[in-house]
Amino acid sequence: MSLSADSSVSSTGSSGARCHLSGKVYGSQEAGPKLPPLFNMGPSAFIPEHEIMEASPADVPCGGLDHLMQVMGLHPHYLQAFLRSQFYLLQVDGPLPLHWRHYIAIMAAARHRCSFLVKMHVQEFYRMGVCVDWLKGLRYAPQRLRNLNDINKILAHRPWLITKDHIQSLVKAGENSWSLAELVHAVVLLAHFHALASFVFGSGINTHAKDKHEDEVSGEDDYCGCNDRSLDPEMSLDNTGPWATDSLGELEALMERMKKLQEEDEEEEASQEEMATRFEKEKNESLLVGCGEGFQEEVGSMSIIARFVEDATFGYQSFTRHDPPTFRAQDYSWEDHGFSLVNRLYSDIGLLLDEKFRTVYNLTYYSMANHEHVDTSTLRRALFNYVHCMYGIRYDDYDYGQVNQLLEHNLKLFIKTVTCYPERTTRSLYDGYWRQFHHSEKVHVTLLLMEARMQAELLYALRAITSFMT
């Protein structure tokens, strides 16, 4: 799905990003209703391996990329921006020591039981050969790192609860105090790896650990629910309600809705009062959207991950009347507030994050399934804004009535699971929406969800830091 309107895709990106490789579309009339084989041992449990390999960046051999990079390589232009940002966070001189950065990555990934990322950064820690005792568990780490536990769990599951008091407790903790620069670095790392866990699960990334420390980072956490269709038996691949059509009819209906909304955008807009009402309606309805039920194991049974998690029962919880009021983007936005603050306290990271956000939001190939010359800007905006809506963030210039017209129920179910409970994502959730679309288009959806989630976490955290500073 060419979910973007940016024509500035690099020459590297144009070669492999479309990924319309097989000549068949899963769920189309040609492909029939058959599901792919249940287990796929390539980079992704959801995507046929040959599609990923054929679309890998030409200048990087597949053997040189881990599974995560291979799947992201379906969109090379985005992958470049992602790698620049992650390299800067983990490797370039900054406020935090290198081994602390990998430890924070472990803490963040463990909140979502993401063994793929936990193992990856445990291995990096071993390779660095410093403070390896910390890998016995969080209680072996310095108190300053342990003090991040509260902000880690809140950012991961209920970021709207973060206040300046959380910031003050870290910055004014005596000998264990964090500087604001260090804290911003840590917050960006936490948000980055929370969101990356959403991508890992949402794309069905297969765990693989080929390292001399494999035994030490393996355990009972190798189970992956992403292949298991039977785990959410109530999930049907058939849609209901106004979207209850065959896959071809569903696609045509979606394109017609997009075209109609684009035409309406050029006409007169609804009043601000009506726009606010539509946001509240969509936010309240999002609370009623279920989530995947495929991964219900307690974190206590997962040896390697359990070491790095405190208060394991703390998870995503829907808004209540006691939660803070709506986060109004016009009062604190990434473009006008968050970007400048993060760039001031952690030099240049704001530029790299902004590039990454813009790249995924504007990424497009002007196609949808087998249709060419399609403007998908309204669909991309609906996906991004729906994630922010679930986090209580409202844009006063956006008509949230468009969300229900563009995002069908199974897609909303996938979005909420990947964003709020990524460890519960199953293959049936992935297969259950947009059955006629290409896998590369579904990966683009998951990239949009990942970046929207990261930006939402950063907005709440940076607003709290701004409040503390003023």
Secondary structure as a PSIPRED ss2 file (coil, helix, strand):
# PSIPRED VFORMAT (PSIPRED V4.0)

   1 M C   1.000  0.000  0.000
   2 S C   1.000  0.000  0.000
   3 L C   1.000  0.000  0.000
   4 S C   1.000  0.000  0.000
   5 A C   1.000  0.000  0.000
   6 D E   0.000  0.000  1.000
   7 S C   1.000  0.000  0.000
   8 S C   1.000  0.000  0.000
   9 V C   1.000  0.000  0.000
  10 S C   1.000  0.000  0.000
  11 S H   0.000  1.000  0.000
  12 T H   0.000  1.000  0.000
  13 G H   0.000  1.000  0.000
  14 S H   0.000  1.000  0.000
  15 S H   0.000  1.000  0.000
  16 G H   0.000  1.000  0.000
  17 A C   1.000  0.000  0.000
  18 R C   1.000  0.000  0.000
  19 C C   1.000  0.000  0.000
  20 H C   1.000  0.000  0.000
  21 L C   1.000  0.000  0.000
  22 S C   1.000  0.000  0.000
  23 G C   1.000  0.000  0.000
  24 K C   1.000  0.000  0.000
  25 V C   1.000  0.000  0.000
  26 Y C   1.000  0.000  0.000
  27 G C   1.000  0.000  0.000
  28 S C   1.000  0.000  0.000
  29 Q C   1.000  0.000  0.000
  30 E C   1.000  0.000  0.000
  31 A C   1.000  0.000  0.000
  32 G C   1.000  0.000  0.000
  33 P C   1.000  0.000  0.000
  34 K C   1.000  0.000  0.000
  35 L C   1.000  0.000  0.000
  36 P C   1.000  0.000  0.000
  37 P C   1.000  0.000  0.000
  38 L C   1.000  0.000  0.000
  39 F C   1.000  0.000  0.000
  40 N C   1.000  0.000  0.000
  41 M C   1.000  0.000  0.000
  42 G C   1.000  0.000  0.000
  43 P C   1.000  0.000  0.000
  44 S E   0.000  0.000  1.000
  45 A C   1.000  0.000  0.000
  46 F C   1.000  0.000  0.000
  47 I C   1.000  0.000  0.000
  48 P C   1.000  0.000  0.000
  49 E H   0.000  1.000  0.000
  50 H H   0.000  1.000  0.000
  51 E H   0.000  1.000  0.000
  52 I H   0.000  1.000  0.000
  53 M H   0.000  1.000  0.000
  54 E H   0.000  1.000  0.000
  55 A C   1.000  0.000  0.000
  56 S C   1.000  0.000  0.000
  57 P C   1.000  0.000  0.000
  58 A C   1.000  0.000  0.000
  59 D C   1.000  0.000  0.000
  60 V C   1.000  0.000  0.000
  61 P C   1.000  0.000  0.000
  62 C H   0.000  1.000  0.000
  63 G H   0.000  1.000  0.000
  64 G H   0.000  1.000  0.000
  65 L C   1.000  0.000  0.000
  66 D C   1.000  0.000  0.000
  67 H H   0.000  1.000  0.000
  68 L H   0.000  1.000  0.000
  69 M H   0.000  1.000  0.000
  70 Q H   0.000  1.000  0.000
  71 V H   0.000  1.000  0.000
  72 M H   0.000  1.000  0.000
  73 G C   1.000  0.000  0.000
  74 L C   1.000  0.000  0.000
  75 H C   1.000  0.000  0.000
  76 P H   0.000  1.000  0.000
  77 H H   0.000  1.000  0.000
  78 Y H   0.000  1.000  0.000
  79 L H   0.000  1.000  0.000
  80 Q H   0.000  1.000  0.000
  81 A H   0.000  1.000  0.000
  82 F H   0.000  1.000  0.000
  83 L H   0.000  1.000  0.000
  84 R H   0.000  1.000  0.000
  85 S H   0.000  1.000  0.000
  86 Q H   0.000  1.000  0.000
  87 F H   0.000  1.000  0.000
  88 Y H   0.000  1.000  0.000
  89 L H   0.000  1.000  0.000
  90 L H   0.000  1.000  0.000
  91 Q C   1.000  0.000  0.000
  92 V C   1.000  0.000  0.000
  93 D C   1.000  0.000  0.000
  94 G C   1.000  0.000  0.000
  95 P C   1.000  0.000  0.000
  96 L C   1.000  0.000  0.000
  97 P C   1.000  0.000  0.000
  98 L H   0.000  1.000  0.000
  99 H H   0.000  1.000  0.000
 100 W H   0.000  1.000  0.000
 101 R H   0.000  1.000  0.000
 102 H H   0.000  1.000  0.000
 103 Y H   0.000  1.000  0.000
 104 I H   0.000  1.000  0.000
 105 A H   0.000  1.000  0.000
 106 I H   0.000  1.000  0.000
 107 M H   0.000  1.000  0.000
 108 A H   0.000  1.000  0.000
 109 A H   0.000  1.000  0.000
 110 A H   0.000  1.000  0.000
 111 R H   0.000  1.000  0.000
 112 H C   1.000  0.000  0.000
 113 R C   1.000  0.000  0.000
 114 C C   1.000  0.000  0.000
 115 S H   0.000  1.000  0.000
 116 F H   0.000  1.000  0.000
 117 L H   0.000  1.000  0.000
 118 V H   0.000  1.000  0.000
 119 K H   0.000  1.000  0.000
 120 M H   0.000  1.000  0.000
 121 H H   0.000  1.000  0.000
 122 V H   0.000  1.000  0.000
 123 Q H   0.000  1.000  0.000
 124 E H   0.000  1.000  0.000
 125 F H   0.000  1.000  0.000
 126 Y H   0.000  1.000  0.000
 127 R H   0.000  1.000  0.000
 128 M H   0.000  1.000  0.000
 129 G C   1.000  0.000  0.000
 130 V C   1.000  0.000  0.000
 131 C C   1.000  0.000  0.000
 132 V H   0.000  1.000  0.000
 133 D H   0.000  1.000  0.000
 134 W H   0.000  1.000  0.000
 135 L H   0.000  1.000  0.000
 136 K H   0.000  1.000  0.000
 137 G C   1.000  0.000  0.000
 138 L H   0.000  1.000  0.000
 139 R H   0.000  1.000  0.000
 140 Y H   0.000  1.000  0.000
 141 A C   1.000  0.000  0.000
 142 P C   1.000  0.000  0.000
 143 Q H   0.000  1.000  0.000
 144 R H   0.000  1.000  0.000
 145 L H   0.000  1.000  0.000
 146 R H   0.000  1.000  0.000
 147 N C   1.000  0.000  0.000
 148 L C   1.000  0.000  0.000
 149 N H   0.000  1.000  0.000
 150 D H   0.000  1.000  0.000
 151 I H   0.000  1.000  0.000
 152 N H   0.000  1.000  0.000
 153 K H   0.000  1.000  0.000
 154 I H   0.000  1.000  0.000
 155 L H   0.000  1.000  0.000
 156 A H   0.000  1.000  0.000
 157 H H   0.000  1.000  0.000
 158 R C   1.000  0.000  0.000
 159 P H   0.000  1.000  0.000
 160 W H   0.000  1.000  0.000
 161 L H   0.000  1.000  0.000
 162 I C   1.000  0.000  0.000
 163 T C   1.000  0.000  0.000
 164 K H   0.000  1.000  0.000
 165 D H   0.000  1.000  0.000
 166 H H   0.000  1.000  0.000
 167 I H   0.000  1.000  0.000
 168 Q H   0.000  1.000  0.000
 169 S H   0.000  1.000  0.000
 170 L H   0.000  1.000  0.000
 171 V H   0.000  1.000  0.000
 172 K C   1.000  0.000  0.000
 173 A C   1.000  0.000  0.000
 174 G H   0.000  1.000  0.000
 175 E H   0.000  1.000  0.000
 176 N H   0.000  1.000  0.000
 177 S C   1.000  0.000  0.000
 178 W C   1.000  0.000  0.000
 179 S C   1.000  0.000  0.000
 180 L H   0.000  1.000  0.000
 181 A H   0.000  1.000  0.000
 182 E H   0.000  1.000  0.000
 183 L H   0.000  1.000  0.000
 184 V H   0.000  1.000  0.000
 185 H H   0.000  1.000  0.000
 186 A H   0.000  1.000  0.000
 187 V H   0.000  1.000  0.000
 188 V H   0.000  1.000  0.000
 189 L H   0.000  1.000  0.000
 190 L H   0.000  1.000  0.000
 191 A H   0.000  1.000  0.000
 192 H H   0.000  1.000  0.000
 193 F H   0.000  1.000  0.000
 194 H H   0.000  1.000  0.000
 195 A H   0.000  1.000  0.000
 196 L H   0.000  1.000  0.000
 197 A H   0.000  1.000  0.000
 198 S H   0.000  1.000  0.000
 199 F H   0.000  1.000  0.000
 200 V H   0.000  1.000  0.000
 201 F H   0.000  1.000  0.000
 202 G H   0.000  1.000  0.000
 203 S C   1.000  0.000  0.000
 204 G C   1.000  0.000  0.000
 205 I E   0.000  0.000  1.000
 206 N C   1.000  0.000  0.000
 207 T C   1.000  0.000  0.000
 208 H C   1.000  0.000  0.000
 209 A C   1.000  0.000  0.000
 210 K C   1.000  0.000  0.000
 211 D C   1.000  0.000  0.000
 212 K C   1.000  0.000  0.000
 213 H C   1.000  0.000  0.000
 214 E H   0.000  1.000  0.000
 215 D H   0.000  1.000  0.000
 216 E H   0.000  1.000  0.000
 217 V H   0.000  1.000  0.000
 218 S C   1.000  0.000  0.000
 219 G C   1.000  0.000  0.000
 220 E H   0.000  1.000  0.000
 221 D H   0.000  1.000  0.000
 222 D H   0.000  1.000  0.000
 223 Y C   1.000  0.000  0.000
 224 C C   1.000  0.000  0.000
 225 G H   0.000  1.000  0.000
 226 C H   0.000  1.000  0.000
 227 N H   0.000  1.000  0.000
 228 D C   1.000  0.000  0.000
 229 R H   0.000  1.000  0.000
 230 S H   0.000  1.000  0.000
 231 L H   0.000  1.000  0.000
 232 D C   1.000  0.000  0.000
 233 P C   1.000  0.000  0.000
 234 E C   1.000  0.000  0.000
 235 M C   1.000  0.000  0.000
 236 S C   1.000  0.000  0.000
 237 L C   1.000  0.000  0.000
 238 D C   1.000  0.000  0.000
 239 N C   1.000  0.000  0.000
 240 T C   1.000  0.000  0.000
 241 G H   0.000  1.000  0.000
 242 P H   0.000  1.000  0.000
 243 W H   0.000  1.000  0.000
 244 A C   1.000  0.000  0.000
 245 T C   1.000  0.000  0.000
 246 D C   1.000  0.000  0.000
 247 S H   0.000  1.000  0.000
 248 L H   0.000  1.000  0.000
 249 G H   0.000  1.000  0.000
 250 E H   0.000  1.000  0.000
 251 L H   0.000  1.000  0.000
 252 E H   0.000  1.000  0.000
 253 A H   0.000  1.000  0.000
 254 L H   0.000  1.000  0.000
 255 M H   0.000  1.000  0.000
 256 E H   0.000  1.000  0.000
 257 R H   0.000  1.000  0.000
 258 M H   0.000  1.000  0.000
 259 K H   0.000  1.000  0.000
 260 K H   0.000  1.000  0.000
 261 L H   0.000  1.000  0.000
 262 Q H   0.000  1.000  0.000
 263 E H   0.000  1.000  0.000
 264 E H   0.000  1.000  0.000
 265 D H   0.000  1.000  0.000
 266 E C   1.000  0.000  0.000
 267 E C   1.000  0.000  0.000
 268 E C   1.000  0.000  0.000
 269 E C   1.000  0.000  0.000
 270 A C   1.000  0.000  0.000
 271 S C   1.000  0.000  0.000
 272 Q H   0.000  1.000  0.000
 273 E H   0.000  1.000  0.000
 274 E H   0.000  1.000  0.000
 275 M H   0.000  1.000  0.000
 276 A H   0.000  1.000  0.000
 277 T H   0.000  1.000  0.000
 278 R H   0.000  1.000  0.000
 279 F H   0.000  1.000  0.000
 280 E H   0.000  1.000  0.000
 281 K H   0.000  1.000  0.000
 282 E H   0.000  1.000  0.000
 283 K H   0.000  1.000  0.000
 284 N H   0.000  1.000  0.000
 285 E H   0.000  1.000  0.000
 286 S H   0.000  1.000  0.000
 287 L H   0.000  1.000  0.000
 288 L H   0.000  1.000  0.000
 289 V C   1.000  0.000  0.000
 290 G C   1.000  0.000  0.000
 291 C C   1.000  0.000  0.000
 292 G C   1.000  0.000  0.000
 293 E C   1.000  0.000  0.000
 294 G C   1.000  0.000  0.000
 295 F C   1.000  0.000  0.000
 296 Q C   1.000  0.000  0.000
 297 E C   1.000  0.000  0.000
 298 E C   1.000  0.000  0.000
 299 V H   0.000  1.000  0.000
 300 G H   0.000  1.000  0.000
 301 S H   0.000  1.000  0.000
 302 M C   1.000  0.000  0.000
 303 S H   0.000  1.000  0.000
 304 I H   0.000  1.000  0.000
 305 I H   0.000  1.000  0.000
 306 A H   0.000  1.000  0.000
 307 R C   1.000  0.000  0.000
 308 F C   1.000  0.000  0.000
 309 V C   1.000  0.000  0.000
 310 E C   1.000  0.000  0.000
 311 D C   1.000  0.000  0.000
 312 A C   1.000  0.000  0.000
 313 T C   1.000  0.000  0.000
 314 F C   1.000  0.000  0.000
 315 G C   1.000  0.000  0.000
 316 Y C   1.000  0.000  0.000
 317 Q C   1.000  0.000  0.000
 318 S C   1.000  0.000  0.000
 319 F C   1.000  0.000  0.000
 320 T C   1.000  0.000  0.000
 321 R C   1.000  0.000  0.000
 322 H C   1.000  0.000  0.000
 323 D C   1.000  0.000  0.000
 324 P C   1.000  0.000  0.000
 325 P C   1.000  0.000  0.000
 326 T C   1.000  0.000  0.000
 327 F E   0.000  0.000  1.000
 328 R E   0.000  0.000  1.000
 329 A C   1.000  0.000  0.000
 330 Q C   1.000  0.000  0.000
 331 D C   1.000  0.000  0.000
 332 Y C   1.000  0.000  0.000
 333 S C   1.000  0.000  0.000
 334 W H   0.000  1.000  0.000
 335 E H   0.000  1.000  0.000
 336 D H   0.000  1.000  0.000
 337 H H   0.000  1.000  0.000
 338 G H   0.000  1.000  0.000
 339 F H   0.000  1.000  0.000
 340 S H   0.000  1.000  0.000
 341 L H   0.000  1.000  0.000
 342 V H   0.000  1.000  0.000
 343 N H   0.000  1.000  0.000
 344 R H   0.000  1.000  0.000
 345 L H   0.000  1.000  0.000
 346 Y C   1.000  0.000  0.000
 347 S C   1.000  0.000  0.000
 348 D C   1.000  0.000  0.000
 349 I H   0.000  1.000  0.000
 350 G H   0.000  1.000  0.000
 351 L H   0.000  1.000  0.000
 352 L H   0.000  1.000  0.000
 353 L H   0.000  1.000  0.000
 354 D H   0.000  1.000  0.000
 355 E H   0.000  1.000  0.000
 356 K H   0.000  1.000  0.000
 357 F H   0.000  1.000  0.000
 358 R H   0.000  1.000  0.000
 359 T H   0.000  1.000  0.000
 360 V H   0.000  1.000  0.000
 361 Y H   0.000  1.000  0.000
 362 N H   0.000  1.000  0.000
 363 L E   0.000  0.000  1.000
 364 T C   1.000  0.000  0.000
 365 Y C   1.000  0.000  0.000
 366 Y C   1.000  0.000  0.000
 367 S E   0.000  0.000  1.000
 368 M E   0.000  0.000  1.000
 369 A C   1.000  0.000  0.000
 370 N C   1.000  0.000  0.000
 371 H E   0.000  0.000  1.000
 372 E E   0.000  0.000  1.000
 373 H C   1.000  0.000  0.000
 374 V C   1.000  0.000  0.000
 375 D C   1.000  0.000  0.000
 376 T C   1.000  0.000  0.000
 377 S H   0.000  1.000  0.000
 378 T H   0.000  1.000  0.000
 379 L H   0.000  1.000  0.000
 380 R H   0.000  1.000  0.000
 381 R H   0.000  1.000  0.000
 382 A H   0.000  1.000  0.000
 383 L H   0.000  1.000  0.000
 384 F H   0.000  1.000  0.000
 385 N H   0.000  1.000  0.000
 386 Y H   0.000  1.000  0.000
 387 V H   0.000  1.000  0.000
 388 H H   0.000  1.000  0.000
 389 C H   0.000  1.000  0.000
 390 M H   0.000  1.000  0.000
 391 Y C   1.000  0.000  0.000
 392 G C   1.000  0.000  0.000
 393 I E   0.000  0.000  1.000
 394 R E   0.000  0.000  1.000
 395 Y C   1.000  0.000  0.000
 396 D C   1.000  0.000  0.000
 397 D C   1.000  0.000  0.000
 398 Y C   1.000  0.000  0.000
 399 D C   1.000  0.000  0.000
 400 Y C   1.000  0.000  0.000
 401 G H   0.000  1.000  0.000
 402 Q H   0.000  1.000  0.000
 403 V H   0.000  1.000  0.000
 404 N H   0.000  1.000  0.000
 405 Q H   0.000  1.000  0.000
 406 L H   0.000  1.000  0.000
 407 L C   1.000  0.000  0.000
 408 E C   1.000  0.000  0.000
 409 H H   0.000  1.000  0.000
 410 N H   0.000  1.000  0.000
 411 L H   0.000  1.000  0.000
 412 K H   0.000  1.000  0.000
 413 L H   0.000  1.000  0.000
 414 F H   0.000  1.000  0.000
 415 I H   0.000  1.000  0.000
 416 K H   0.000  1.000  0.000
 417 T H   0.000  1.000  0.000
 418 V H   0.000  1.000  0.000
 419 T H   0.000  1.000  0.000
 420 C H   0.000  1.000  0.000
 421 Y C   1.000  0.000  0.000
 422 P H   0.000  1.000  0.000
 423 E H   0.000  1.000  0.000
 424 R H   0.000  1.000  0.000
 425 T C   1.000  0.000  0.000
 426 T C   1.000  0.000  0.000
 427 R H   0.000  1.000  0.000
 428 S H   0.000  1.000  0.000
 429 L H   0.000  1.000  0.000
 430 Y H   0.000  1.000  0.000
 431 D H   0.000  1.000  0.000
 432 G C   1.000  0.000  0.000
 433 Y C   1.000  0.000  0.000
 434 W C   1.000  0.000  0.000
 435 R C   1.000  0.000  0.000
 436 Q C   1.000  0.000  0.000
 437 F C   1.000  0.000  0.000
 438 H C   1.000  0.000  0.000
 439 H H   0.000  1.000  0.000
 440 S H   0.000  1.000  0.000
 441 E H   0.000  1.000  0.000
 442 K H   0.000  1.000  0.000
 443 V H   0.000  1.000  0.000
 444 H H   0.000  1.000  0.000
 445 V H   0.000  1.000  0.000
 446 T H   0.000  1.000  0.000
 447 L H   0.000  1.000  0.000
 448 L H   0.000  1.000  0.000
 449 L H   0.000  1.000  0.000
 450 M H   0.000  1.000  0.000
 451 E H   0.000  1.000  0.000
 452 A H   0.000  1.000  0.000
 453 R H   0.000  1.000  0.000
 454 M H   0.000  1.000  0.000
 455 Q H   0.000  1.000  0.000
 456 A H   0.000  1.000  0.000
 457 E H   0.000  1.000  0.000
 458 L H   0.000  1.000  0.000
 459 L H   0.000  1.000  0.000
 460 Y H   0.000  1.000  0.000
 461 A H   0.000  1.000  0.000
 462 L H   0.000  1.000  0.000
 463 R H   0.000  1.000  0.000
 464 A H   0.000  1.000  0.000
 465 I H   0.000  1.000  0.000
 466 T H   0.000  1.000  0.000
 467 S H   0.000  1.000  0.000
 468 F H   0.000  1.000  0.000
 469 M H   0.000  1.000  0.000
 470 T C   1.000  0.000  0.000
